[in-house]
Amino acid sequence: MEITEVRISLRNEEKLKAFASITLDSCLVVRGLRVINGSNGYFVSMPSKRRRNGMYQDIFHPINNETRKLIEDKVLDAFEVELSRSENLEQYEATGQEDTFLDE
């Protein structure tokens, strides 16, 4: 299995930092992954739905640690890139240095 695309949508909430979608083998999209700021750093939460009894159930999840690590590494790498891009954009908008930003 190959993760062929990761899309990140940043959020500025206390714990929820981003939503993510991943594409597997260029043929299957999984939406609703979340990047969470936990007590031990960032982690990826799998998509889930709330059941009638109030409990949450994953609707997609890896069945082994190797696949979980692959997904988490790819999503967190993409999150860091998007976060950096966002910070650069904020700097660009704050300074108004159009040429500097475009040349990078």
N, C-alpha and C positions, 0 to 999 in steps of 0.2 A: 504494500500500500504506500502510495506517495501523496503527500499533501501538495497539491499543485497551485493552490492560491489561498491566501489569507487576507481577509478584509477586516479592518478595525474601525469602529466608530467610538471615539473617545467620549467619556462622560466625566463630569467634574463633581462627583458625589463623594461622600466620606469614605465609603468602602468600595462601591462600584466604580471602576475606573474606565471600563470599556466593554462594549459588546463586540463579539467576533463571529465571523462566518468562515468556514474552511471548505475548500473543494478537494475532494478525494479522487485521485486518478483522472482528473478532468471530466468526471461524469456524475459526481454526487456531491451536493452541497448540504452542509450541516450549519444551520443558523442557531443563534441563541446561546452561544458560549459566552461566558462572562469573565472578565479579568477583575479579580477581587484583591483589594489591599488588605491582607490579613495580618495577624500579629507577627508572623514570621516572613513577611514580604508578600510579593504578588503570587497569586496562583490562579489557575483556570478552573472555573466551575462549568460543568456540563449542562446542556439544556435540560430543563425539567418542567413538569406541570404539577399543579396542586390537585391533589385528590379530594374527594368529598369529605374524607376524615381529617383534612387539614394538613396531612403529611405531603411532602414533595417526593416525586418519583422521577428519576432521570429518564428521558425519552431517547437519549443517545449516550453511550458511555463505552470506553475501551474495556476489553475483558482481560487485559494483562498490563503489567507495569511498563513494559517496553513501549507499547503503543500509547499509553497515557503520557509517558515522558516525551515521546515524539510530538504529540499534539501540543502539550504544554510548552515545549521548547519553541516550536514554530510560532505559536500564538504570542508568546511573551516576547520573542524576537521582533515580530511585526509590531507589537504594541510599543516597544521601545523606539522603533524607527518612527512610528506615527507620532509618538509623544515628542520626540526630538524635532520632527518636522513642524509640529504645532508650536513648539517653543521658538523655533527659528522664525516662523510666520509672525508670532506675537512681537518678537524683536524687530522684525522688518516693519510691521505696522506702527510700532512705537517710535522708531527712529526716522521713518520715511526715506530710508536709503535704498531706493529702488534698484540702482545699478549694482550695489554690493550684493543684494539678495539674488538677483538674477544671474550674476556671474558665478555664484557658488556651485 
